[in-house]
Amino acid sequence: MVEYVTADSGLRRVDQLAEEFGVTVRRLQRLFHEYVGASPKWVLRRARLHEAAQRADRGTNIDWAALAAGLGYADQAHFTRDFTAAVGISPGRYAEKGL
């Protein structure tokens, strides 16, 4: 399931993942807790942030609002908060530094 999350960039919500594997959301949460040690929501968020970092690595002229929307965020501010919390610097600074 984790491999599926990281391979499918269109997957955004826990209920989508549960439906894909034919289990309830609660069953999915229990499976992730038991075998991954993290929630499916956390894994989905982490996969989105990895995708954002990979895109930032490709260049500095990035439309952050469009990227945030493409990753399923409601707004750029929410994306920026998540990215900064996970990486330690803002997406713009990350792209500038070429980390």
N, C-alpha and C positions, 0 to 999 in steps of 0.2 A: 504494500500500500504506500509506503514511504517513497519507494522508487517511482511509483505512478504519480505521486504528488510532484516530485521534482522533474518528471519528464513531461507533464502536461501543463503548459503555461496558461492554459485557459481555465484551469480549475481554481476557483476562488473561495468557495464556501464549503463548510463541513457537510452540509446536507447534500451537496453535489457529490462529494466523495462517498458518503454513505450510500446514496442511490446507485452510484457506479458499481459498488461492491455488493449491493443487495442486502445491506444490513441497516438497522436503525441507527440513528445518530448516537443514542446512548450506548449501543453495542460497540460502535466505532470508537467512542471515547474510552470505553473499558479496554478494548484491544490495544489502543495506543498507550494507555496508562500502563498496561501489563507488559507490553513488548518494546515500547519505544521509551517510555518514561517521560513523555511529554504529551500534551493534548494535540489532537489533529489540527486545531486552530493555530497553535503555535508553529507546527510544522508547515502549514500552508503559508503563514506569515513569513516564516524564515525563507521558504522557497521564493516568495515574491521579492523579498529583499535581496536575495542572491541574484535574481534576474535583474533587478535594478542596478546592482553593483556591476554586473557584467556589461550592461548597456552603458553605464557611466565610463567603464574602461575603454569603450570604443571611441569616445570623443567628448569634447567639452561643449559643443553646441547642442545641448539637449533641451528639449521642451519639457520641463519637469512636470508641468500641469498635464500635458498629454501622456507622459509616461505614467504618472500617478493614476490617471483615469484608465489607461490601458492595463494597469496591474490590478484594477478593481477597487481602488481607493475612492472614497466619496469626494475627497478634495486633496489638493496638494499639501496643505498644512498637516493633515493626518499622515500622509505618506512621509513627509519630512520628519515629523516626530518619531515615527516608527524607525525610520532609517537611522536617524541620529542616536536613538536609544540603543539600537543594535550595533552600530558601527563606531559610534563615539564622535563622529563629525557629521556635518550636514552633507546631503548628496552633492551640492555644488562644490564644497571644499574637497570632497572625495574625488570628484571628477578633475578638479584643478591639480590635485597632488598626484593623480595617476596611481593611486594605491591599488 
